[in-house]
Amino acid sequence: MIEIIANQPDNILAFTAHGQVTGEDYESVLIPAVEAKLKEHRKIRLLYHLDNDFSGFDAKALWDDTKVGFQHLTAWAKIAVVSNNKWILGATKFFGFIWPCPVKVFDNNHLLEANEWLKA
């Protein structure tokens, strides 16, 4: 399940993932939110928080994640990924060089720090 984190500055889009994240979560929550935000801003900042109860992505979610990222490759101003999942943090660090924007990882104890980093 993906939820939008409310009360963010207008140019920040923030999500929390719980349990198993599915393609349906991307298609009903994340992708429409990204598309709507991009109608308001040329570049947006993304906070993606994988909460402690996050258990993984299904294949469709992984595909949708890749698709939305690359379809809007130049639309990201900054990306913060927050998780205690070591493979997520490692993969984000490894592939972070691909993105034409700053990408930073934080563990779940530093969610507020990640949010502040996006605002700066």
N, CA, C and O atoms as a GROMACS GRO file, in nm:
protein
  480
    1MET      N    1   0.084  -0.118   0.000
    1MET     CA    2   0.000   0.000   0.000
    1MET      C    3   0.089   0.124   0.000
    1MET      O    4   0.190   0.129   0.070
    2ILE      N    5   0.052   0.222  -0.078
    2ILE     CA    6   0.121   0.351  -0.082
    2ILE      C    7   0.024   0.459  -0.037
    2ILE      O    8  -0.090   0.465  -0.081
    3GLU      N    9   0.075   0.545   0.052
    3GLU     CA   10  -0.004   0.659   0.099
    3GLU      C   11   0.073   0.788   0.070
    3GLU      O   12   0.196   0.791   0.078
    4ILE      N   13   0.000   0.892   0.037
    4ILE     CA   14   0.060   1.023   0.020
    4ILE      C   15   0.080   1.084   0.159
    4ILE      O   16  -0.010   1.081   0.243
    5ILE      N   17   0.199   1.139   0.182
    5ILE     CA   18   0.227   1.210   0.307
    5ILE      C   19   0.181   1.355   0.287
    5ILE      O   20   0.234   1.426   0.201
    6ALA      N   21   0.084   1.397   0.366
    6ALA     CA   22   0.024   1.530   0.352
    6ALA      C   23   0.113   1.638   0.415
    6ALA      O   24   0.215   1.608   0.477
    7ASN      N   25   0.071   1.761   0.397
    7ASN     CA   26   0.134   1.879   0.456
    7ASN      C   27   0.279   1.897   0.414
    7ASN      O   28   0.366   1.925   0.496
    8GLN      N   29   0.303   1.882   0.285
    8GLN     CA   30   0.435   1.904   0.227
    8GLN      C   31   0.435   2.036   0.150
    8GLN      O   32   0.330   2.081   0.105
    9PRO      N   33   0.552   2.098   0.135
    9PRO     CA   34   0.558   2.214   0.046
    9PRO      C   35   0.507   2.175  -0.093
    9PRO      O   36   0.508   2.058  -0.130
   10ASP      N   37   0.462   2.274  -0.167
   10ASP     CA   38   0.395   2.249  -0.294
   10ASP      C   39   0.481   2.174  -0.396
   10ASP      O   40   0.427   2.103  -0.481
   11ASN      N   41   0.613   2.190  -0.390
   11ASN     CA   42   0.698   2.125  -0.489
   11ASN      C   43   0.753   1.990  -0.443
   11ASN      O   44   0.838   1.931  -0.510
   12ILE      N   45   0.705   1.941  -0.329
   12ILE     CA   46   0.748   1.811  -0.277
   12ILE      C   47   0.633   1.713  -0.281
   12ILE      O   48   0.522   1.743  -0.238
   13LEU      N   49   0.661   1.597  -0.334
   13LEU     CA   50   0.565   1.487  -0.337
   13LEU      C   51   0.622   1.378  -0.248
   13LEU      O   52   0.734   1.331  -0.272
   14ALA      N   53   0.546   1.338  -0.147
   14ALA     CA   54   0.598   1.242  -0.048
   14ALA      C   55   0.503   1.125  -0.033
   14ALA      O   56   0.381   1.141  -0.028
   15PHE      N   57   0.562   1.006  -0.024
   15PHE     CA   58   0.485   0.882  -0.012
   15PHE      C   59   0.543   0.796   0.098
   15PHE      O   60   0.663   0.800   0.126
   16THR      N   61   0.456   0.717   0.161
   16THR     CA   62   0.498   0.610   0.252
   16THR      C   63   0.443   0.480   0.198
   16THR      O   64   0.326   0.470   0.161
   17ALA      N   65   0.530   0.379   0.194
   17ALA     CA   66   0.490   0.245   0.149
   17ALA      C   67   0.481   0.154   0.270
   17ALA      O   68   0.568   0.153   0.356
   18HIS      N   69   0.372   0.077   0.275
   18HIS     CA   70   0.348  -0.021   0.381
   18HIS      C   71   0.323  -0.158   0.318
   18HIS      O   72   0.264  -0.167   0.210
   19GLY      N   73   0.368  -0.263   0.386
   19GLY     CA   74   0.338  -0.399   0.341
   19GLY      C   75   0.387  -0.424   0.200
   19GLY      O   76   0.492  -0.373   0.159
   20GLN      N   77   0.312  -0.504   0.127
   20GLN     CA   78   0.345  -0.536  -0.013
   20GLN      C   79   0.292  -0.424  -0.102
   20GLN      O   80   0.174  -0.393  -0.099
   21VAL      N   81   0.379  -0.366  -0.182
   21VAL     CA   82   0.341  -0.260  -0.275
   21VAL      C   83   0.314  -0.325  -0.411
   21VAL      O   84   0.395  -0.404  -0.460
   22THR      N   85   0.200  -0.291  -0.468
   22THR     CA   86   0.157  -0.354  -0.593
   22THR      C   87   0.153  -0.252  -0.708
   22THR      O   88   0.160  -0.131  -0.687
   23GLY      N   89   0.142  -0.306  -0.827
   23GLY     CA   90   0.123  -0.220  -0.943
   23GLY      C   91  -0.002  -0.136  -0.930
   23GLY      O   92  -0.006  -0.021  -0.975
   24GLU      N   93  -0.105  -0.193  -0.871
   24GLU     CA   94  -0.229  -0.117  -0.848
   24GLU      C   95  -0.203   0.005  -0.760
   24GLU      O   96  -0.262   0.111  -0.782
   25ASP      N   97  -0.116  -0.009  -0.660
   25ASP     CA   98  -0.081   0.105  -0.575
   25ASP      C   99  -0.018   0.216  -0.659
   25ASP      O  100  -0.050   0.334  -0.641
   26TYR      N  101   0.071   0.178  -0.749
   26TYR     CA  102   0.134   0.277  -0.836
   26TYR      C  103   0.031   0.342  -0.928
   26TYR      O  104   0.030   0.463  -0.945
   27GLU      N  105  -0.055   0.260  -0.986
   27GLU     CA  106  -0.149   0.312  -1.085
   27GLU      C  107  -0.263   0.393  -1.023
   27GLU      O  108  -0.320   0.480  -1.090
   28SER      N  109  -0.297   0.367  -0.898
   28SER     CA  110  -0.408   0.440  -0.836
   28SER      C  111  -0.362   0.555  -0.745
   28SER      O  112  -0.439   0.646  -0.718
   29VAL      N  113  -0.237   0.552  -0.698
   29VAL     CA  114  -0.191   0.655  -0.604
   29VAL      C  115  -0.069   0.730  -0.659
   29VAL      O  116  -0.078   0.850  -0.686
   30LEU      N  117   0.042   0.661  -0.676
   30LEU     CA  118   0.168   0.729  -0.704
   30LEU      C  119   0.170   0.795  -0.842
   30LEU      O  120   0.202   0.914  -0.852
   31ILE      N  121   0.138   0.722  -0.946
   31ILE     CA  122   0.146   0.779  -1.081
   31ILE      C  123   0.051   0.896  -1.099
   31ILE      O  124   0.093   0.999  -1.153
   32PRO      N  125  -0.076   0.887  -1.057
   32PRO     CA  126  -0.163   1.005  -1.071
   32PRO      C  127  -0.112   1.127  -0.992
   32PRO      O  128  -0.126   1.240  -1.038
   33ALA      N  129  -0.054   1.104  -0.875
   33ALA     CA  130   0.000   1.215  -0.795
   33ALA      C  131   0.119   1.280  -0.865
   33ALA      O  132   0.131   1.402  -0.867
   34VAL      N  133   0.206   1.198  -0.923
   34VAL     CA  134   0.321   1.252  -0.997
   34VAL      C  135   0.271   1.332  -1.117
   34VAL      O  136   0.316   1.445  -1.139
   35GLU      N  137   0.180   1.276  -1.195
   35GLU     CA  138   0.129   1.344  -1.313
   35GLU      C  139   0.061   1.477  -1.277
   35GLU      O  140   0.080   1.577  -1.346
   36ALA      N  141  -0.016   1.478  -1.169
   36ALA     CA  142  -0.084   1.601  -1.126
   36ALA      C  143   0.017   1.706  -1.082
   36ALA      O  144   0.004   1.824  -1.116
   37LYS      N  145   0.118   1.664  -1.006
   37LYS     CA  146   0.219   1.758  -0.957
   37LYS      C  147   0.300   1.817  -1.073
   37LYS      O  148   0.337   1.934  -1.070
   38LEU      N  149   0.326   1.736  -1.175
   38LEU     CA  150   0.402   1.785  -1.290
   38LEU      C  151   0.322   1.883  -1.376
   38LEU      O  152   0.380   1.955  -1.458
   39LYS      N  153   0.192   1.886  -1.360
   39LYS     CA  154   0.112   1.988  -1.428
   39LYS      C  155   0.130   2.124  -1.360
   39LYS      O  156   0.106   2.228  -1.421
   40GLU      N  157   0.171   2.122  -1.233
   40GLU     CA  158   0.190   2.245  -1.156
   40GLU      C  159   0.335   2.292  -1.153
   40GLU      O  160   0.362   2.411  -1.141
   41HIS      N  161   0.430   2.198  -1.164
   41HIS     CA  162   0.572   2.228  -1.151
   41HIS      C  163   0.652   2.158  -1.260
   41HIS      O  164   0.623   2.044  -1.296
   42ARG      N  165   0.752   2.227  -1.311
   42ARG     CA  166   0.840   2.167  -1.410
   42ARG      C  167   0.930   2.062  -1.347
   42ARG      O  168   0.960   1.960  -1.409
   43LYS      N  169   0.972   2.087  -1.222
   43LYS     CA  170   1.056   1.993  -1.147
   43LYS      C  171   0.995   1.974  -1.009
   43LYS      O  172   0.946   2.068  -0.947
   44ILE      N  173   1.000   1.850  -0.961
   44ILE     CA  174   0.948   1.821  -0.828
   44ILE      C  175   1.052   1.745  -0.747
   44ILE      O  176   1.145   1.684  -0.801
   45ARG      N  177   1.034   1.750  -0.617
   45ARG     CA  178   1.119   1.679  -0.523
   45ARG      C  179   1.038   1.562  -0.469
   45ARG      O  180   0.920   1.575  -0.438
   46LEU      N  181   1.104   1.447  -0.458
   46LEU     CA  182   1.034   1.324  -0.420
   46LEU      C  183   1.090   1.267  -0.291
   46LEU      O  184   1.212   1.250  -0.277
   47LEU      N  185   1.001   1.238  -0.197
   47LEU     CA  186   1.035   1.164  -0.076
   47LEU      C  187   0.962   1.031  -0.084
   47LEU      O  188   0.839   1.026  -0.092
   48TYR      N  189   1.040   0.923  -0.082
   48TYR     CA  190   0.980   0.788  -0.088
   48TYR      C  191   1.025   0.716   0.038
   48TYR      O  192   1.140   0.676   0.052
   49HIS      N  193   0.930   0.699   0.129
   49HIS     CA  194   0.955   0.636   0.259
   49HIS      C  195   0.900   0.495   0.258
   49HIS      O  196   0.780   0.474   0.239
   50LEU      N  197   0.988   0.398   0.280
   50LEU     CA  198   0.947   0.258   0.290
   50LEU      C  199   0.946   0.226   0.440
   50LEU      O  200   1.051   0.203   0.500
   51ASP      N  201   0.829   0.225   0.499
   51ASP     CA  202   0.815   0.212   0.644
   51ASP      C  203   0.865   0.076   0.692
   51ASP      O  204   0.892  -0.013   0.611
   52ASN      N  205   0.877   0.061   0.822
   52ASN     CA  206   0.930  -0.062   0.880
   52ASN      C  207   0.848  -0.185   0.844
   52ASN      O  208   0.901  -0.296   0.842
   53ASP      N  209   0.719  -0.167   0.814
   53ASP     CA  210   0.635  -0.282   0.778
   53ASP      C  211   0.635  -0.311   0.627
   53ASP      O  212   0.565  -0.401   0.582
   54PHE      N  213   0.714  -0.236   0.550
   54PHE     CA  214   0.727  -0.261   0.407
   54PHE      C  215   0.784  -0.401   0.385
   54PHE      O  216   0.885  -0.438   0.446
   55SER      N  217   0.719  -0.479   0.296
   55SER     CA  218   0.765  -0.616   0.274
   55SER      C  219   0.812  -0.643   0.132
   55SER      O  220   0.864  -0.751   0.104
   56GLY      N  221   0.793  -0.547   0.041
   56GLY     CA  222   0.844  -0.566  -0.094
   56GLY      C  223   0.750  -0.512  -0.200
   56GLY      O  224   0.642  -0.461  -0.172
   57PHE      N  225   0.796  -0.526  -0.325
   57PHE     CA  226   0.720  -0.484  -0.443
   57PHE      C  227   0.681  -0.606  -0.523
   57PHE      O  228   0.758  -0.702  -0.532
   58ASP      N  229   0.562  -0.604  -0.583
   58ASP     CA  230   0.534  -0.709  -0.680
   58ASP      C  231   0.597  -0.668  -0.813
   58ASP      O  232   0.644  -0.554  -0.827
   59ALA      N  233   0.598  -0.758  -0.911
   59ALA     CA  234   0.666  -0.733  -1.038
   59ALA      C  235   0.608  -0.611  -1.109
   59ALA      O  236   0.682  -0.532  -1.168
   60LYS      N  237   0.477  -0.595  -1.106
   60LYS     CA  238   0.412  -0.481  -1.173
   60LYS      C  239   0.455  -0.350  -1.107
   60LYS      O  240   0.476  -0.251  -1.177
   61ALA      N  241   0.467  -0.348  -0.975
   61ALA     CA  242   0.511  -0.226  -0.905
   61ALA      C  243   0.654  -0.190  -0.944
   61ALA      O  244   0.685  -0.073  -0.966
   62LEU      N  245   0.741  -0.290  -0.953
   62LEU     CA  246   0.879  -0.264  -0.995
   62LEU      C  247   0.883  -0.206  -1.136
   62LEU      O  248   0.958  -0.112  -1.163
   63TRP      N  249   0.802  -0.261  -1.224
   63TRP     CA  250   0.796  -0.210  -1.361
   63TRP      C  251   0.743  -0.067  -1.362
   63TRP      O  252   0.799   0.019  -1.429
   64ASP      N  253   0.633  -0.043  -1.289
   64ASP     CA  254   0.575   0.092  -1.284
   64ASP      C  255   0.672   0.192  -1.224
   64ASP      O  256   0.678   0.307  -1.269
   65ASP      N  257   0.747   0.151  -1.123
   65ASP     CA  258   0.846   0.240  -1.061
   65ASP      C  259   0.952   0.280  -1.163
   65ASP      O  260   0.986   0.398  -1.176
   66THR      N  261   1.002   0.183  -1.235
   66THR     CA  262   1.104   0.211  -1.338
   66THR      C  263   1.046   0.300  -1.447
   66THR      O  264   1.111   0.396  -1.490
   67LYS      N  265   0.926   0.268  -1.490
   67LYS     CA  266   0.862   0.343  -1.597
   67LYS      C  267   0.839   0.489  -1.560
   67LYS      O  268   0.873   0.579  -1.637
   68VAL      N  269   0.782   0.514  -1.443
   68VAL     CA  270   0.753   0.652  -1.403
   68VAL      C  271   0.884   0.730  -1.383
   68VAL      O  272   0.890   0.848  -1.415
   69GLY      N  273   0.986   0.664  -1.331
   69GLY     CA  274   1.114   0.731  -1.312
   69GLY      C  275   1.175   0.775  -1.444
   69GLY      O  276   1.219   0.889  -1.457
   70PHE      N  277   1.178   0.684  -1.540
   70PHE     CA  278   1.243   0.716  -1.668
   70PHE      C  279   1.156   0.802  -1.759
   70PHE      O  280   1.209   0.878  -1.840
   71GLN      N  281   1.024   0.791  -1.749
   71GLN     CA  282   0.938   0.876  -1.831
   71GLN      C  283   0.955   1.023  -1.793
   71GLN      O  284   0.935   1.112  -1.876
   72HIS      N  285   0.991   1.047  -1.669
   72HIS     CA  286   1.005   1.184  -1.620
   72HIS      C  287   1.147   1.209  -1.570
   72HIS      O  288   1.167   1.277  -1.470
   73LEU      N  289   1.244   1.155  -1.639
   73LEU     CA  290   1.383   1.157  -1.594
   73LEU      C  291   1.432   1.296  -1.557
   73LEU      O  292   1.505   1.311  -1.460
   74THR      N  293   1.394   1.397  -1.633
   74THR     CA  294   1.442   1.533  -1.606
   74THR      C  295   1.348   1.613  -1.517
   74THR      O  296   1.372   1.731  -1.493
   75ALA      N  297   1.242   1.551  -1.468
   75ALA     CA  298   1.143   1.623  -1.386
   75ALA      C  299   1.178   1.622  -1.238
   75ALA      O  300   1.115   1.694  -1.160
   76TRP      N  301   1.276   1.543  -1.198
   76TRP     CA  302   1.310   1.532  -1.056
   76TRP      C  303   1.415   1.635  -1.019
   76TRP      O  304   1.520   1.644  -1.083
   77ALA      N  305   1.387   1.713  -0.914
   77ALA     CA  306   1.484   1.811  -0.864
   77ALA      C  307   1.574   1.747  -0.758
   77ALA      O  308   1.694   1.773  -0.754
   78LYS      N  309   1.515   1.664  -0.673
   78LYS     CA  310   1.586   1.590  -0.568
   78LYS      C  311   1.503   1.467  -0.535
   78LYS      O  312   1.380   1.470  -0.544
   79ILE      N  313   1.571   1.360  -0.496
   79ILE     CA  314   1.501   1.239  -0.454
   79ILE      C  315   1.561   1.191  -0.324
   79ILE      O  316   1.683   1.174  -0.313
   80ALA      N  317   1.476   1.169  -0.224
   80ALA     CA  318   1.518   1.110  -0.096
   80ALA      C  319   1.444   0.978  -0.079
   80ALA      O  320   1.322   0.972  -0.088
   81VAL      N  321   1.521   0.872  -0.054
   81VAL     CA  322   1.464   0.741  -0.027
   81VAL      C  323   1.494   0.708   0.119
   81VAL      O  324   1.609   0.713   0.162
   82VAL      N  325   1.388   0.676   0.194
   82VAL     CA  326   1.401   0.650   0.338
   82VAL      C  327   1.355   0.508   0.365
   82VAL      O  328   1.241   0.472   0.336
   83SER      N  329   1.445   0.427   0.422
   83SER     CA  330   1.413   0.287   0.446
   83SER      C  331   1.516   0.225   0.538
   83SER      O  332   1.629   0.274   0.550
   84ASN      N  333   1.478   0.117   0.601
   84ASN     CA  334   1.573   0.034   0.673
   84ASN      C  335   1.606  -0.092   0.594
   84ASN      O  336   1.682  -0.177   0.639
   85ASN      N  337   1.549  -0.103   0.475
   85ASN     CA  338   1.571  -0.218   0.389
   85ASN      C  339   1.705  -0.201   0.318
   85ASN      O  340   1.721  -0.111   0.235
   86LYS      N  341   1.800  -0.285   0.351
   86LYS     CA  342   1.937  -0.269   0.300
   86LYS      C  343   1.947  -0.282   0.149
   86LYS      O  344   2.027  -0.211   0.087
   87TRP      N  345   1.868  -0.372   0.086
   87TRP     CA  346   1.880  -0.384  -0.058
   87TRP      C  347   1.822  -0.263  -0.129
   87TRP      O  348   1.871  -0.224  -0.235
   88ILE      N  349   1.717  -0.202  -0.073
   88ILE     CA  350   1.660  -0.080  -0.131
   88ILE      C  351   1.762   0.033  -0.123
   88ILE      O  352   1.786   0.103  -0.221
   89LEU      N  353   1.822   0.051  -0.005
   89LEU     CA  354   1.920   0.157   0.012
   89LEU      C  355   2.042   0.134  -0.076
   89LEU      O  356   2.093   0.227  -0.137
   90GLY      N  357   2.088   0.009  -0.084
   90GLY     CA  358   2.202  -0.023  -0.168
   90GLY      C  359   2.174   0.000  -0.316
   90GLY      O  360   2.256   0.058  -0.388
   91ALA      N  361   2.058  -0.045  -0.361
   91ALA     CA  362   2.021  -0.026  -0.502
   91ALA      C  363   2.005   0.122  -0.535
   91ALA      O  364   2.044   0.166  -0.643
   92THR      N  365   1.949   0.198  -0.442
   92THR     CA  366   1.932   0.342  -0.464
   92THR      C  367   2.068   0.409  -0.475
   92THR      O  368   2.089   0.493  -0.563
   93LYS      N  369   2.159   0.375  -0.387
   93LYS     CA  370   2.295   0.431  -0.395
   93LYS      C  371   2.363   0.392  -0.526
   93LYS      O  372   2.425   0.475  -0.593
   94PHE      N  373   2.350   0.265  -0.563
   94PHE     CA  374   2.415   0.214  -0.683
   94PHE      C  375   2.362   0.282  -0.809
   94PHE      O  376   2.440   0.323  -0.895
   95PHE      N  377   2.229   0.294  -0.820
   95PHE     CA  378   2.170   0.351  -0.940
   95PHE      C  379   2.151   0.502  -0.932
   95PHE      O  380   2.109   0.565  -1.029
   96GLY      N  381   2.181   0.562  -0.818
   96GLY     CA  382   2.161   0.705  -0.800
   96GLY      C  383   2.239   0.789  -0.899
   96GLY      O  384   2.197   0.900  -0.933
   97PHE      N  385   2.352   0.739  -0.946
   97PHE     CA  386   2.434   0.816  -1.041
   97PHE      C  387   2.364   0.835  -1.175
   97PHE      O  388   2.400   0.925  -1.251
   98ILE      N  389   2.266   0.753  -1.206
   98ILE     CA  390   2.192   0.763  -1.333
   98ILE      C  391   2.107   0.889  -1.337
   98ILE      O  392   2.091   0.950  -1.442
   99TRP      N  393   2.054   0.927  -1.224
   99TRP     CA  394   1.958   1.037  -1.220
   99TRP      C  395   2.030   1.170  -1.234
   99TRP      O  396   2.136   1.191  -1.175
  100PRO      N  397   1.972   1.260  -1.311
  100PRO     CA  398   2.033   1.392  -1.330
  100PRO      C  399   1.996   1.489  -1.218
  100PRO      O  400   1.984   1.610  -1.240
  101CYS      N  401   1.978   1.435  -1.098
  101CYS     CA  402   1.946   1.518  -0.981
  101CYS      C  403   2.011   1.453  -0.859
  101CYS      O  404   2.050   1.336  -0.865
  102PRO      N  405   2.023   1.527  -0.750
  102PRO     CA  406   2.075   1.465  -0.628
  102PRO      C  407   1.980   1.357  -0.575
  102PRO      O  408   1.859   1.377  -0.569
  103VAL      N  409   2.037   1.243  -0.537
  103VAL     CA  410   1.962   1.132  -0.477
  103VAL      C  411   2.034   1.097  -0.348
  103VAL      O  412   2.156   1.077  -0.346
  104LYS      N  413   1.957   1.091  -0.240
  104LYS     CA  414   2.017   1.062  -0.111
  104LYS      C  415   1.932   0.959  -0.038
  104LYS      O  416   1.809   0.960  -0.048
  105VAL      N  417   1.998   0.870   0.036
  105VAL     CA  418   1.928   0.769   0.114
  105VAL      C  419   1.939   0.801   0.263
  105VAL      O  420   2.038   0.857   0.309
  106PHE      N  421   1.835   0.763   0.335
  106PHE     CA  422   1.826   0.784   0.479
  106PHE      C  423   1.764   0.659   0.541
  106PHE      O  424   1.683   0.593   0.477
  107ASP      N  425   1.802   0.627   0.664
  107ASP     CA  426   1.731   0.519   0.731
  107ASP      C  427   1.606   0.576   0.796
  107ASP      O  428   1.591   0.698   0.807
  108ASN      N  429   1.516   0.489   0.839
  108ASN     CA  430   1.386   0.532   0.891
  108ASN      C  431   1.396   0.623   1.013
  108ASN      O  432   1.303   0.699   1.041
  109ASN      N  433   1.506   0.616   1.085
  109ASN     CA  434   1.522   0.706   1.200
  109ASN      C  435   1.550   0.849   1.158
  109ASN      O  436   1.552   0.939   1.242
  110HIS      N  437   1.572   0.872   1.028
  110HIS     CA  438   1.607   1.005   0.979
  110HIS      C  439   1.506   1.058   0.876
  110HIS      O  440   1.543   1.130   0.784
  111LEU      N  441   1.381   1.021   0.892
  111LEU     CA  442   1.276   1.067   0.801
  111LEU      C  443   1.264   1.219   0.802
  111LEU      O  444   1.253   1.281   0.697
  112LEU      N  445   1.267   1.280   0.919
  112LEU     CA  446   1.257   1.426   0.927
  112LEU      C  447   1.377   1.492   0.862
  112LEU      O  448   1.363   1.595   0.795
  113GLU      N  449   1.495   1.435   0.879
  113GLU     CA  450   1.616   1.488   0.815
  113GLU      C  451   1.603   1.480   0.663
  113GLU      O  452   1.644   1.573   0.593
  114ALA      N  453   1.548   1.371   0.613
  114ALA     CA  454   1.528   1.357   0.468
  114ALA      C  455   1.434   1.465   0.417
  114ALA      O  456   1.457   1.524   0.312
  115ASN      N  457   1.329   1.489   0.491
  115ASN     CA  458   1.232   1.592   0.452
  115ASN      C  459   1.298   1.730   0.451
  115ASN      O  460   1.275   1.810   0.360
  116GLU      N  461   1.380   1.758   0.550
  116GLU     CA  462   1.451   1.887   0.556
  116GLU      C  463   1.551   1.899   0.441
  116GLU      O  464   1.566   2.007   0.383
  117TRP      N  465   1.619   1.790   0.407
  117TRP     CA  466   1.713   1.791   0.296
  117TRP      C  467   1.641   1.826   0.166
  117TRP      O  468   1.693   1.900   0.084
  118LEU      N  469   1.522   1.772   0.148
  118LEU     CA  470   1.446   1.802   0.026
  118LEU      C  471   1.406   1.949   0.019
  118LEU      O  472   1.403   2.008  -0.089
  119LYS      N  473   1.376   2.007   0.132
  119LYS     CA  474   1.332   2.148   0.137
  119LYS      C  475   1.446   2.245   0.110
  119LYS      O  476   1.421   2.357   0.064
  120ALA      N  477   1.568   2.205   0.138
  120ALA     CA  478   1.684   2.296   0.125
  120ALA      C  479   1.719   2.319  -0.021
  120ALA      O  480   1.813   2.393  -0.050
   0.00000   0.00000   0.00000
